[in-house]
Amino acid sequence: MPTYEYLCKKCGHRFEQFQSMKEEPLKECPVCQKDSLVRLVSGGAGLIFKGSGFYITDYKNSHTSSSNGNGEKAKPEAKSAGKENEPQKK
């Protein structure tokens, strides 16, 4: 259930209300008792990552062979440009 933000146009009281999306917006201000509430558009909370070990348990690459020990990926071996890999002619 989302949290909605309200503002009273008469007295300026601003508050948040935890409501179901199916519920009608509130109309009466809890402070001045007037029918002058407006539901505000807010940016929302966004995605928040909290807790220790989140990275380790969810996103860390489990393949340790591709790491060089410094936290960097190991570079692939370069193929030699010499003629030792070519078949020998008879």
PDB file of N, CA, C and O in Angstrom:
ATOM      1  N   MET A   1       0.849  -1.185   0.000  1.00  0.00           N
ATOM      2  CA  MET A   1       0.000   0.000   0.000  1.00  0.00           C
ATOM      3  C   MET A   1       0.889   1.241   0.000  1.00  0.00           C
ATOM      4  O   MET A   1       1.856   1.320   0.758  1.00  0.00           O
ATOM      5  N   PRO A   2       0.559   2.194  -0.843  1.00  0.00           N
ATOM      6  CA  PRO A   2       1.379   3.403  -0.944  1.00  0.00           C
ATOM      7  C   PRO A   2       1.075   4.432   0.143  1.00  0.00           C
ATOM      8  O   PRO A   2       0.035   4.391   0.800  1.00  0.00           O
ATOM      9  N   THR A   3       2.004   5.336   0.304  1.00  0.00           N
ATOM     10  CA  THR A   3       1.835   6.472   1.203  1.00  0.00           C
ATOM     11  C   THR A   3       1.570   7.699   0.345  1.00  0.00           C
ATOM     12  O   THR A   3       2.360   8.029  -0.540  1.00  0.00           O
ATOM     13  N   TYR A   4       0.461   8.371   0.608  1.00  0.00           N
ATOM     14  CA  TYR A   4       0.092   9.563  -0.145  1.00  0.00           C
ATOM     15  C   TYR A   4       0.369  10.807   0.674  1.00  0.00           C
ATOM     16  O   TYR A   4       0.275  10.789   1.902  1.00  0.00           O
ATOM     17  N   GLU A   5       0.710  11.881  -0.007  1.00  0.00           N
ATOM     18  CA  GLU A   5       0.983  13.157   0.643  1.00  0.00           C
ATOM     19  C   GLU A   5      -0.194  14.094   0.373  1.00  0.00           C
ATOM     20  O   GLU A   5      -0.669  14.203  -0.757  1.00  0.00           O
ATOM     21  N   TYR A   6      -0.652  14.764   1.422  1.00  0.00           N
ATOM     22  CA  TYR A   6      -1.795  15.677   1.320  1.00  0.00           C
ATOM     23  C   TYR A   6      -1.407  17.062   1.806  1.00  0.00           C
ATOM     24  O   TYR A   6      -0.510  17.227   2.633  1.00  0.00           O
ATOM     25  N   LEU A   7      -2.123  18.075   1.257  1.00  0.00           N
ATOM     26  CA  LEU A   7      -1.942  19.467   1.658  1.00  0.00           C
ATOM     27  C   LEU A   7      -3.312  20.114   1.777  1.00  0.00           C
ATOM     28  O   LEU A   7      -4.156  19.991   0.889  1.00  0.00           O
ATOM     29  N   CYS A   8      -3.519  20.814   2.902  1.00  0.00           N
ATOM     30  CA  CYS A   8      -4.764  21.557   3.101  1.00  0.00           C
ATOM     31  C   CYS A   8      -4.598  22.952   2.505  1.00  0.00           C
ATOM     32  O   CYS A   8      -3.665  23.677   2.848  1.00  0.00           O
ATOM     33  N   LYS A   9      -5.513  23.319   1.608  1.00  0.00           N
ATOM     34  CA  LYS A   9      -5.438  24.641   0.965  1.00  0.00           C
ATOM     35  C   LYS A   9      -5.872  25.759   1.905  1.00  0.00           C
ATOM     36  O   LYS A   9      -5.528  26.918   1.674  1.00  0.00           O
ATOM     37  N   LYS A  10      -6.609  25.445   2.945  1.00  0.00           N
ATOM     38  CA  LYS A  10      -7.087  26.474   3.895  1.00  0.00           C
ATOM     39  C   LYS A  10      -6.046  26.810   4.961  1.00  0.00           C
ATOM     40  O   LYS A  10      -5.684  27.972   5.146  1.00  0.00           O
ATOM     41  N   CYS A  11      -5.569  25.774   5.660  1.00  0.00           N
ATOM     42  CA  CYS A  11      -4.660  26.049   6.791  1.00  0.00           C
ATOM     43  C   CYS A  11      -3.198  25.731   6.496  1.00  0.00           C
ATOM     44  O   CYS A  11      -2.328  26.083   7.292  1.00  0.00           O
ATOM     45  N   GLY A  12      -2.902  25.068   5.361  1.00  0.00           N
ATOM     46  CA  GLY A  12      -1.518  24.775   5.004  1.00  0.00           C
ATOM     47  C   GLY A  12      -0.948  23.527   5.651  1.00  0.00           C
ATOM     48  O   GLY A  12       0.241  23.246   5.502  1.00  0.00           O
ATOM     49  N   HIS A  13      -1.776  22.771   6.370  1.00  0.00           N
ATOM     50  CA  HIS A  13      -1.308  21.539   7.025  1.00  0.00           C
ATOM     51  C   HIS A  13      -0.907  20.523   5.959  1.00  0.00           C
ATOM     52  O   HIS A  13      -1.648  20.270   5.009  1.00  0.00           O
ATOM     53  N   ARG A  14       0.271  19.951   6.135  1.00  0.00           N
ATOM     54  CA  ARG A  14       0.791  18.971   5.181  1.00  0.00           C
ATOM     55  C   ARG A  14       1.098  17.685   5.935  1.00  0.00           C
ATOM     56  O   ARG A  14       1.730  17.716   6.991  1.00  0.00           O
ATOM     57  N   PHE A  15       0.643  16.535   5.387  1.00  0.00           N
ATOM     58  CA  PHE A  15       0.852  15.259   6.065  1.00  0.00           C
ATOM     59  C   PHE A  15       0.848  14.117   5.055  1.00  0.00           C
ATOM     60  O   PHE A  15       0.475  14.285   3.894  1.00  0.00           O
ATOM     61  N   GLU A  16       1.272  12.956   5.533  1.00  0.00           N
ATOM     62  CA  GLU A  16       1.271  11.748   4.726  1.00  0.00           C
ATOM     63  C   GLU A  16       0.235  10.780   5.278  1.00  0.00           C
ATOM     64  O   GLU A  16       0.000  10.728   6.485  1.00  0.00           O
ATOM     65  N   GLN A  17      -0.385  10.009   4.381  1.00  0.00           N
ATOM     66  CA  GLN A  17      -1.398   9.044   4.795  1.00  0.00           C
ATOM     67  C   GLN A  17      -1.149   7.722   4.065  1.00  0.00           C
ATOM     68  O   GLN A  17      -1.010   7.695   2.842  1.00  0.00           O
ATOM     69  N   PHE A  18      -1.096   6.644   4.818  1.00  0.00           N
ATOM     70  CA  PHE A  18      -0.914   5.303   4.281  1.00  0.00           C
ATOM     71  C   PHE A  18      -2.288   4.780   3.885  1.00  0.00           C
ATOM     72  O   PHE A  18      -3.129   4.545   4.752  1.00  0.00           O
ATOM     73  N   GLN A  19      -2.533   4.589   2.567  1.00  0.00           N
ATOM     74  CA  GLN A  19      -3.846   4.191   2.072  1.00  0.00           C
ATOM     75  C   GLN A  19      -3.729   3.149   0.970  1.00  0.00           C
ATOM     76  O   GLN A  19      -2.693   3.023   0.316  1.00  0.00           O
ATOM     77  N   SER A  20      -4.802   2.413   0.779  1.00  0.00           N
ATOM     78  CA  SER A  20      -4.896   1.492  -0.342  1.00  0.00           C
ATOM     79  C   SER A  20      -5.086   2.296  -1.620  1.00  0.00           C
ATOM     80  O   SER A  20      -5.618   3.405  -1.586  1.00  0.00           O
ATOM     81  N   MET A  21      -4.654   1.741  -2.742  1.00  0.00           N
ATOM     82  CA  MET A  21      -4.820   2.436  -4.019  1.00  0.00           C
ATOM     83  C   MET A  21      -6.289   2.521  -4.414  1.00  0.00           C
ATOM     84  O   MET A  21      -6.669   3.379  -5.211  1.00  0.00           O
ATOM     85  N   LYS A  22      -7.112   1.643  -3.864  1.00  0.00           N
ATOM     86  CA  LYS A  22      -8.539   1.618  -4.192  1.00  0.00           C
ATOM     87  C   LYS A  22      -9.340   2.665  -3.420  1.00  0.00           C
ATOM     88  O   LYS A  22     -10.448   3.022  -3.821  1.00  0.00           O
ATOM     89  N   GLU A  23      -8.781   3.155  -2.316  1.00  0.00           N
ATOM     90  CA  GLU A  23      -9.492   4.141  -1.495  1.00  0.00           C
ATOM     91  C   GLU A  23      -9.582   5.491  -2.200  1.00  0.00           C
ATOM     92  O   GLU A  23      -8.680   5.882  -2.941  1.00  0.00           O
ATOM     93  N   GLU A  24     -10.666   6.183  -1.962  1.00  0.00           N
ATOM     94  CA  GLU A  24     -10.848   7.544  -2.479  1.00  0.00           C
ATOM     95  C   GLU A  24      -9.903   8.491  -1.736  1.00  0.00           C
ATOM     96  O   GLU A  24      -9.594   8.257  -0.568  1.00  0.00           O
ATOM     97  N   PRO A  25      -9.440   9.558  -2.398  1.00  0.00           N
ATOM     98  CA  PRO A  25      -8.585  10.535  -1.707  1.00  0.00           C
ATOM     99  C   PRO A  25      -9.322  11.188  -0.534  1.00  0.00           C
ATOM    100  O   PRO A  25     -10.537  11.383  -0.576  1.00  0.00           O
ATOM    101  N   LEU A  26      -8.564  11.520   0.504  1.00  0.00           N
ATOM    102  CA  LEU A  26      -9.151  12.210   1.656  1.00  0.00           C
ATOM    103  C   LEU A  26      -9.594  13.609   1.239  1.00  0.00           C
ATOM    104  O   LEU A  26      -9.010  14.211   0.337  1.00  0.00           O
ATOM    105  N   LYS A  27     -10.624  14.118   1.898  1.00  0.00           N
ATOM    106  CA  LYS A  27     -11.137  15.456   1.580  1.00  0.00           C
ATOM    107  C   LYS A  27     -11.082  16.400   2.772  1.00  0.00           C
ATOM    108  O   LYS A  27     -10.859  17.599   2.608  1.00  0.00           O
ATOM    109  N   GLU A  28     -11.285  15.861   3.974  1.00  0.00           N
ATOM    110  CA  GLU A  28     -11.368  16.704   5.170  1.00  0.00           C
ATOM    111  C   GLU A  28     -10.025  16.789   5.883  1.00  0.00           C
ATOM    112  O   GLU A  28      -9.401  15.769   6.172  1.00  0.00           O
ATOM    113  N   CYS A  29      -9.588  18.009   6.162  1.00  0.00           N
ATOM    114  CA  CYS A  29      -8.334  18.243   6.878  1.00  0.00           C
ATOM    115  C   CYS A  29      -8.491  17.822   8.338  1.00  0.00           C
ATOM    116  O   CYS A  29      -9.473  18.199   8.978  1.00  0.00           O
ATOM    117  N   PRO A  30      -7.540  17.046   8.884  1.00  0.00           N
ATOM    118  CA  PRO A  30      -7.639  16.635  10.289  1.00  0.00           C
ATOM    119  C   PRO A  30      -7.395  17.775  11.273  1.00  0.00           C
ATOM    120  O   PRO A  30      -7.707  17.627  12.454  1.00  0.00           O
ATOM    121  N   VAL A  31      -6.849  18.906  10.828  1.00  0.00           N
ATOM    122  CA  VAL A  31      -6.556  20.033  11.713  1.00  0.00           C
ATOM    123  C   VAL A  31      -7.705  21.040  11.737  1.00  0.00           C
ATOM    124  O   VAL A  31      -8.236  21.356  12.801  1.00  0.00           O
ATOM    125  N   CYS A  32      -8.088  21.546  10.553  1.00  0.00           N
ATOM    126  CA  CYS A  32      -9.108  22.604  10.514  1.00  0.00           C
ATOM    127  C   CYS A  32     -10.510  22.076  10.186  1.00  0.00           C
ATOM    128  O   CYS A  32     -11.473  22.843  10.198  1.00  0.00           O
ATOM    129  N   GLN A  33     -10.630  20.794   9.898  1.00  0.00           N
ATOM    130  CA  GLN A  33     -11.914  20.137   9.613  1.00  0.00           C
ATOM    131  C   GLN A  33     -12.618  20.664   8.356  1.00  0.00           C
ATOM    132  O   GLN A  33     -13.821  20.449   8.205  1.00  0.00           O
ATOM    133  N   LYS A  34     -11.920  21.333   7.469  1.00  0.00           N
ATOM    134  CA  LYS A  34     -12.502  21.859   6.225  1.00  0.00           C
ATOM    135  C   LYS A  34     -12.284  20.839   5.102  1.00  0.00           C
ATOM    136  O   LYS A  34     -11.330  20.062   5.135  1.00  0.00           O
ATOM    137  N   ASP A  35     -13.173  20.850   4.117  1.00  0.00           N
ATOM    138  CA  ASP A  35     -13.032  19.986   2.944  1.00  0.00           C
ATOM    139  C   ASP A  35     -12.132  20.668   1.906  1.00  0.00           C
ATOM    140  O   ASP A  35     -12.598  21.111   0.856  1.00  0.00           O
ATOM    141  N   SER A  36     -10.842  20.739   2.222  1.00  0.00           N
ATOM    142  CA  SER A  36      -9.929  21.473   1.344  1.00  0.00           C
ATOM    143  C   SER A  36      -8.600  20.750   1.133  1.00  0.00           C
ATOM    144  O   SER A  36      -7.581  21.384   0.860  1.00  0.00           O
ATOM    145  N   LEU A  37      -8.614  19.422   1.260  1.00  0.00           N
ATOM    146  CA  LEU A  37      -7.376  18.663   1.057  1.00  0.00           C
ATOM    147  C   LEU A  37      -7.119  18.406  -0.420  1.00  0.00           C
ATOM    148  O   LEU A  37      -8.043  18.199  -1.206  1.00  0.00           O
ATOM    149  N   VAL A  38      -5.869  18.423  -0.766  1.00  0.00           N
ATOM    150  CA  VAL A  38      -5.420  18.111  -2.115  1.00  0.00           C
ATOM    151  C   VAL A  38      -4.346  17.038  -2.007  1.00  0.00           C
ATOM    152  O   VAL A  38      -3.405  17.167  -1.224  1.00  0.00           O
ATOM    153  N   ARG A  39      -4.494  15.974  -2.799  1.00  0.00           N
ATOM    154  CA  ARG A  39      -3.466  14.930  -2.825  1.00  0.00           C
ATOM    155  C   ARG A  39      -2.336  15.408  -3.724  1.00  0.00           C
ATOM    156  O   ARG A  39      -2.564  15.779  -4.876  1.00  0.00           O
ATOM    157  N   LEU A  40      -1.123  15.396  -3.195  1.00  0.00           N
ATOM    158  CA  LEU A  40       0.045  15.879  -3.937  1.00  0.00           C
ATOM    159  C   LEU A  40       0.714  14.738  -4.704  1.00  0.00           C
ATOM    160  O   LEU A  40       0.636  13.572  -4.316  1.00  0.00           O
ATOM    161  N   VAL A  41       1.358  15.102  -5.779  1.00  0.00           N
ATOM    162  CA  VAL A  41       2.141  14.145  -6.546  1.00  0.00           C
ATOM    163  C   VAL A  41       3.547  14.148  -5.963  1.00  0.00           C
ATOM    164  O   VAL A  41       4.174  15.201  -5.845  1.00  0.00           O
ATOM    165  N   SER A  42       4.040  12.971  -5.600  1.00  0.00           N
ATOM    166  CA  SER A  42       5.385  12.901  -5.033  1.00  0.00           C
ATOM    167  C   SER A  42       6.251  11.991  -5.886  1.00  0.00           C
ATOM    168  O   SER A  42       5.748  11.209  -6.692  1.00  0.00           O
ATOM    169  N   GLY A  43       7.543  12.103  -5.702  1.00  0.00           N
ATOM    170  CA  GLY A  43       8.495  11.334  -6.492  1.00  0.00           C
ATOM    171  C   GLY A  43       8.610   9.893  -6.083  1.00  0.00           C
ATOM    172  O   GLY A  43       9.178   9.091  -6.825  1.00  0.00           O
ATOM    173  N   GLY A  44       8.095   9.534  -4.937  1.00  0.00           N
ATOM    174  CA  GLY A  44       8.213   8.164  -4.475  1.00  0.00           C
ATOM    175  C   GLY A  44       9.524   7.932  -3.742  1.00  0.00           C
ATOM    176  O   GLY A  44      10.372   8.821  -3.667  1.00  0.00           O
ATOM    177  N   ALA A  45       9.677   6.747  -3.211  1.00  0.00           N
ATOM    178  CA  ALA A  45      10.842   6.429  -2.400  1.00  0.00           C
ATOM    179  C   ALA A  45      12.011   5.928  -3.234  1.00  0.00           C
ATOM    180  O   ALA A  45      13.164   6.101  -2.840  1.00  0.00           O
ATOM    181  N   GLY A  46      11.741   5.319  -4.366  1.00  0.00           N
ATOM    182  CA  GLY A  46      12.827   4.769  -5.164  1.00  0.00           C
ATOM    183  C   GLY A  46      13.312   3.453  -4.591  1.00  0.00           C
ATOM    184  O   GLY A  46      12.718   2.913  -3.658  1.00  0.00           O
ATOM    185  N   LEU A  47      14.365   2.954  -5.140  1.00  0.00           N
ATOM    186  CA  LEU A  47      14.931   1.682  -4.733  1.00  0.00           C
ATOM    187  C   LEU A  47      16.078   1.937  -3.769  1.00  0.00           C
ATOM    188  O   LEU A  47      17.006   2.683  -4.081  1.00  0.00           O
ATOM    189  N   ILE A  48      16.012   1.315  -2.594  1.00  0.00           N
ATOM    190  CA  ILE A  48      17.028   1.532  -1.567  1.00  0.00           C
ATOM    191  C   ILE A  48      17.673   0.193  -1.229  1.00  0.00           C
ATOM    192  O   ILE A  48      16.983  -0.768  -0.891  1.00  0.00           O
ATOM    193  N   PHE A  49      18.999   0.135  -1.321  1.00  0.00           N
ATOM    194  CA  PHE A  49      19.731  -1.057  -0.956  1.00  0.00           C
ATOM    195  C   PHE A  49      20.291  -0.865   0.447  1.00  0.00           C
ATOM    196  O   PHE A  49      21.091   0.041   0.679  1.00  0.00           O
ATOM    197  N   LYS A  50      19.873  -1.716   1.385  1.00  0.00           N
ATOM    198  CA  LYS A  50      20.351  -1.616   2.761  1.00  0.00           C
ATOM    199  C   LYS A  50      20.838  -2.979   3.225  1.00  0.00           C
ATOM    200  O   LYS A  50      20.429  -4.013   2.697  1.00  0.00           O
ATOM    201  N   GLY A  51      21.693  -2.964   4.192  1.00  0.00           N
ATOM    202  CA  GLY A  51      22.138  -4.198   4.817  1.00  0.00           C
ATOM    203  C   GLY A  51      23.515  -4.616   4.346  1.00  0.00           C
ATOM    204  O   GLY A  51      23.909  -4.354   3.210  1.00  0.00           O
ATOM    205  N   SER A  52      24.233  -5.263   5.231  1.00  0.00           N
ATOM    206  CA  SER A  52      25.565  -5.737   4.865  1.00  0.00           C
ATOM    207  C   SER A  52      25.435  -7.034   4.091  1.00  0.00           C
ATOM    208  O   SER A  52      24.537  -7.836   4.348  1.00  0.00           O
ATOM    209  N   GLY A  53      26.317  -7.229   3.161  1.00  0.00           N
ATOM    210  CA  GLY A  53      26.336  -8.467   2.400  1.00  0.00           C
ATOM    211  C   GLY A  53      25.434  -8.479   1.193  1.00  0.00           C
ATOM    212  O   GLY A  53      25.341  -9.502   0.514  1.00  0.00           O
ATOM    213  N   PHE A  54      24.768  -7.385   0.899  1.00  0.00           N
ATOM    214  CA  PHE A  54      23.865  -7.378  -0.249  1.00  0.00           C
ATOM    215  C   PHE A  54      24.637  -7.637  -1.529  1.00  0.00           C
ATOM    216  O   PHE A  54      24.237  -8.470  -2.343  1.00  0.00           O
ATOM    217  N   TYR A  55      25.735  -6.930  -1.707  1.00  0.00           N
ATOM    218  CA  TYR A  55      26.547  -7.092  -2.915  1.00  0.00           C
ATOM    219  C   TYR A  55      27.112  -8.501  -3.002  1.00  0.00           C
ATOM    220  O   TYR A  55      27.095  -9.122  -4.065  1.00  0.00           O
ATOM    221  N   ILE A  56      27.604  -8.992  -1.900  1.00  0.00           N
ATOM    222  CA  ILE A  56      28.246 -10.297  -1.884  1.00  0.00           C
ATOM    223  C   ILE A  56      27.248 -11.400  -2.223  1.00  0.00           C
ATOM    224  O   ILE A  56      27.568 -12.317  -2.979  1.00  0.00           O
ATOM    225  N   THR A  57      26.065 -11.316  -1.680  1.00  0.00           N
ATOM    226  CA  THR A  57      25.102 -12.391  -1.874  1.00  0.00           C
ATOM    227  C   THR A  57      24.357 -12.305  -3.187  1.00  0.00           C
ATOM    228  O   THR A  57      23.914 -13.338  -3.690  1.00  0.00           O
ATOM    229  N   ASP A  58      24.196 -11.142  -3.762  1.00  0.00           N
ATOM    230  CA  ASP A  58      23.347 -11.015  -4.937  1.00  0.00           C
ATOM    231  C   ASP A  58      24.063 -10.669  -6.231  1.00  0.00           C
ATOM    232  O   ASP A  58      23.628 -11.119  -7.292  1.00  0.00           O
ATOM    233  N   TYR A  59      25.121  -9.906  -6.199  1.00  0.00           N
ATOM    234  CA  TYR A  59      25.697  -9.418  -7.433  1.00  0.00           C
ATOM    235  C   TYR A  59      27.154  -9.795  -7.670  1.00  0.00           C
ATOM    236  O   TYR A  59      27.648  -9.628  -8.785  1.00  0.00           O
ATOM    237  N   LYS A  60      27.838 -10.283  -6.687  1.00  0.00           N
ATOM    238  CA  LYS A  60      29.246 -10.594  -6.866  1.00  0.00           C
ATOM    239  C   LYS A  60      29.391 -11.798  -7.786  1.00  0.00           C
ATOM    240  O   LYS A  60      28.660 -12.780  -7.655  1.00  0.00           O
ATOM    241  N   ASN A  61      30.330 -11.718  -8.710  1.00  0.00           N
ATOM    242  CA  ASN A  61      30.576 -12.796  -9.647  1.00  0.00           C
ATOM    243  C   ASN A  61      31.145 -13.979  -8.883  1.00  0.00           C
ATOM    244  O   ASN A  61      32.143 -13.833  -8.176  1.00  0.00           O
ATOM    245  N   SER A  62      30.535 -15.138  -9.010  1.00  0.00           N
ATOM    246  CA  SER A  62      30.987 -16.307  -8.259  1.00  0.00           C
ATOM    247  C   SER A  62      32.181 -16.985  -8.917  1.00  0.00           C
ATOM    248  O   SER A  62      32.771 -17.881  -8.314  1.00  0.00           O
ATOM    249  N   HIS A  63      32.563 -16.591 -10.140  1.00  0.00           N
ATOM    250  CA  HIS A  63      33.701 -17.177 -10.834  1.00  0.00           C
ATOM    251  C   HIS A  63      34.970 -16.453 -10.395  1.00  0.00           C
ATOM    252  O   HIS A  63      35.282 -15.371 -10.893  1.00  0.00           O
ATOM    253  N   THR A  64      35.691 -17.054  -9.467  1.00  0.00           N
ATOM    254  CA  THR A  64      36.896 -16.408  -8.955  1.00  0.00           C
ATOM    255  C   THR A  64      38.078 -16.599  -9.884  1.00  0.00           C
ATOM    256  O   THR A  64      39.086 -15.908  -9.731  1.00  0.00           O
ATOM    257  N   SER A  65      37.992 -17.520 -10.850  1.00  0.00           N
ATOM    258  CA  SER A  65      39.113 -17.757 -11.753  1.00  0.00           C
ATOM    259  C   SER A  65      39.325 -16.607 -12.728  1.00  0.00           C
ATOM    260  O   SER A  65      40.409 -16.481 -13.299  1.00  0.00           O
ATOM    261  N   SER A  66      38.308 -15.759 -12.934  1.00  0.00           N
ATOM    262  CA  SER A  66      38.459 -14.649 -13.867  1.00  0.00           C
ATOM    263  C   SER A  66      39.000 -13.399 -13.189  1.00  0.00           C
ATOM    264  O   SER A  66      39.063 -12.337 -13.808  1.00  0.00           O
ATOM    265  N   SER A  67      39.387 -13.512 -11.939  1.00  0.00           N
ATOM    266  CA  SER A  67      39.909 -12.360 -11.207  1.00  0.00           C
ATOM    267  C   SER A  67      41.397 -12.547 -10.962  1.00  0.00           C
ATOM    268  O   SER A  67      41.862 -13.673 -10.784  1.00  0.00           O
ATOM    269  N   ASN A  68      42.149 -11.445 -10.950  1.00  0.00           N
ATOM    270  CA  ASN A  68      43.580 -11.531 -10.716  1.00  0.00           C
ATOM    271  C   ASN A  68      43.945 -11.275  -9.252  1.00  0.00           C
ATOM    272  O   ASN A  68      45.125 -11.132  -8.931  1.00  0.00           O
ATOM    273  N   GLY A  69      42.954 -11.215  -8.363  1.00  0.00           N
ATOM    274  CA  GLY A  69      43.222 -11.014  -6.947  1.00  0.00           C
ATOM    275  C   GLY A  69      43.132  -9.570  -6.513  1.00  0.00           C
ATOM    276  O   GLY A  69      43.071  -9.303  -5.313  1.00  0.00           O
ATOM    277  N   ASN A  70      43.120  -8.613  -7.450  1.00  0.00           N
ATOM    278  CA  ASN A  70      43.032  -7.198  -7.115  1.00  0.00           C
ATOM    279  C   ASN A  70      41.632  -6.658  -7.324  1.00  0.00           C
ATOM    280  O   ASN A  70      41.420  -5.447  -7.253  1.00  0.00           O
ATOM    281  N   GLY A  71      40.676  -7.529  -7.581  1.00  0.00           N
ATOM    282  CA  GLY A  71      39.328  -7.077  -7.845  1.00  0.00           C
ATOM    283  C   GLY A  71      39.105  -6.708  -9.304  1.00  0.00           C
ATOM    284  O   GLY A  71      38.021  -6.262  -9.678  1.00  0.00           O
ATOM    285  N   GLU A  72      40.141  -6.896 -10.135  1.00  0.00           N
ATOM    286  CA  GLU A  72      40.033  -6.595 -11.550  1.00  0.00           C
ATOM    287  C   GLU A  72      39.945  -7.899 -12.321  1.00  0.00           C
ATOM    288  O   GLU A  72      40.475  -8.923 -11.891  1.00  0.00           O
ATOM    289  N   LYS A  73      39.281  -7.853 -13.449  1.00  0.00           N
ATOM    290  CA  LYS A  73      39.197  -9.047 -14.279  1.00  0.00           C
ATOM    291  C   LYS A  73      40.548  -9.298 -14.931  1.00  0.00           C
ATOM    292  O   LYS A  73      41.250  -8.366 -15.323  1.00  0.00           O
ATOM    293  N   ALA A  74      40.894 -10.560 -15.039  1.00  0.00           N
ATOM    294  CA  ALA A  74      42.152 -10.919 -15.679  1.00  0.00           C
ATOM    295  C   ALA A  74      42.034 -10.714 -17.176  1.00  0.00           C
ATOM    296  O   ALA A  74      40.991 -10.985 -17.770  1.00  0.00           O
ATOM    297  N   LYS A  75      43.121 -10.230 -17.788  1.00  0.00           N
ATOM    298  CA  LYS A  75      43.127 -10.007 -19.225  1.00  0.00           C
ATOM    299  C   LYS A  75      43.390 -11.337 -19.926  1.00  0.00           C
ATOM    300  O   LYS A  75      44.184 -12.144 -19.443  1.00  0.00           O
ATOM    301  N   PRO A  76      42.730 -11.570 -21.057  1.00  0.00           N
ATOM    302  CA  PRO A  76      42.973 -12.825 -21.773  1.00  0.00           C
ATOM    303  C   PRO A  76      44.398 -12.882 -22.305  1.00  0.00           C
ATOM    304  O   PRO A  76      44.998 -11.859 -22.634  1.00  0.00           O
ATOM    305  N   GLU A  77      44.923 -14.094 -22.383  1.00  0.00           N
ATOM    306  CA  GLU A  77      46.288 -14.289 -22.885  1.00  0.00           C
ATOM    307  C   GLU A  77      46.344 -13.929 -24.365  1.00  0.00           C
ATOM    308  O   GLU A  77      45.464 -14.304 -25.139  1.00  0.00           O
ATOM    309  N   ALA A  78      47.373 -13.208 -24.744  1.00  0.00           N
ATOM    310  CA  ALA A  78      47.547 -12.841 -26.147  1.00  0.00           C
ATOM    311  C   ALA A  78      48.179 -14.010 -26.884  1.00  0.00           C
ATOM    312  O   ALA A  78      49.108 -14.641 -26.379  1.00  0.00           O
ATOM    313  N   LYS A  79      47.669 -14.303 -28.095  1.00  0.00           N
ATOM    314  CA  LYS A  79      48.245 -15.376 -28.891  1.00  0.00           C
ATOM    315  C   LYS A  79      49.569 -14.905 -29.472  1.00  0.00           C
ATOM    316  O   LYS A  79      49.716 -13.743 -29.854  1.00  0.00           O
ATOM    317  N   SER A  80      50.511 -15.802 -29.534  1.00  0.00           N
ATOM    318  CA  SER A  80      51.819 -15.409 -30.062  1.00  0.00           C
ATOM    319  C   SER A  80      51.733 -15.195 -31.564  1.00  0.00           C
ATOM    320  O   SER A  80      51.018 -15.912 -32.264  1.00  0.00           O
ATOM    321  N   ALA A  81      52.455 -14.218 -32.045  1.00  0.00           N
ATOM    322  CA  ALA A  81      52.425 -13.860 -33.455  1.00  0.00           C
ATOM    323  C   ALA A  81      53.484 -14.613 -34.252  1.00  0.00           C
ATOM    324  O   ALA A  81      53.601 -14.417 -35.462  1.00  0.00           O
ATOM    325  N   GLY A  82      54.259 -15.477 -33.586  1.00  0.00           N
ATOM    326  CA  GLY A  82      55.326 -16.208 -34.261  1.00  0.00           C
ATOM    327  C   GLY A  82      54.779 -17.322 -35.136  1.00  0.00           C
ATOM    328  O   GLY A  82      53.569 -17.529 -35.233  1.00  0.00           O
ATOM    329  N   LYS A  83      55.724 -18.051 -35.785  1.00  0.00           N
ATOM    330  CA  LYS A  83      55.333 -19.116 -36.698  1.00  0.00           C
ATOM    331  C   LYS A  83      55.307 -20.480 -36.025  1.00  0.00           C
ATOM    332  O   LYS A  83      55.142 -21.490 -36.708  1.00  0.00           O
ATOM    333  N   GLU A  84      55.465 -20.540 -34.704  1.00  0.00           N
ATOM    334  CA  GLU A  84      55.502 -21.836 -34.049  1.00  0.00           C
ATOM    335  C   GLU A  84      54.152 -22.553 -34.072  1.00  0.00           C
ATOM    336  O   GLU A  84      54.112 -23.770 -33.888  1.00  0.00           O
ATOM    337  N   ASN A  85      53.040 -21.837 -34.293  1.00  0.00           N
ATOM    338  CA  ASN A  85      51.724 -22.458 -34.312  1.00  0.00           C
ATOM    339  C   ASN A  85      51.319 -22.907 -35.708  1.00  0.00           C
ATOM    340  O   ASN A  85      50.324 -23.616 -35.863  1.00  0.00           O
ATOM    341  N   GLU A  86      52.084 -22.502 -36.741  1.00  0.00           N
ATOM    342  CA  GLU A  86      51.763 -22.887 -38.109  1.00  0.00           C
ATOM    343  C   GLU A  86      52.274 -24.289 -38.378  1.00  0.00           C
ATOM    344  O   GLU A  86      53.308 -24.687 -37.842  1.00  0.00           O
ATOM    345  N   PRO A  87      51.550 -25.052 -39.213  1.00  0.00           N
ATOM    346  CA  PRO A  87      52.055 -26.389 -39.572  1.00  0.00           C
ATOM    347  C   PRO A  87      53.339 -26.293 -40.382  1.00  0.00           C
ATOM    348  O   PRO A  87      53.495 -25.394 -41.208  1.00  0.00           O
ATOM    349  N   GLN A  88      54.238 -27.205 -40.146  1.00  0.00           N
ATOM    350  CA  GLN A  88      55.526 -27.179 -40.845  1.00  0.00           C
ATOM    351  C   GLN A  88      55.377 -27.772 -42.238  1.00  0.00           C
ATOM    352  O   GLN A  88      54.655 -28.746 -42.449  1.00  0.00           O
ATOM    353  N   LYS A  89      56.076 -27.160 -43.176  1.00  0.00           N
ATOM    354  CA  LYS A  89      56.067 -27.647 -44.570  1.00  0.00           C
ATOM    355  C   LYS A  89      57.198 -28.661 -44.755  1.00  0.00           C
ATOM    356  O   LYS A  89      58.291 -28.495 -44.213  1.00  0.00           O
ATOM    357  N   LYS A  90      56.922 -29.692 -45.512  1.00  0.00           N
ATOM    358  CA  LYS A  90      57.957 -30.712 -45.770  1.00  0.00           C
ATOM    359  C   LYS A  90      58.535 -30.589 -47.134  1.00  0.00           C
ATOM    360  O   LYS A  90      59.413 -31.369 -47.505  1.00  0.00           O
TER     361      LYS A  90
END
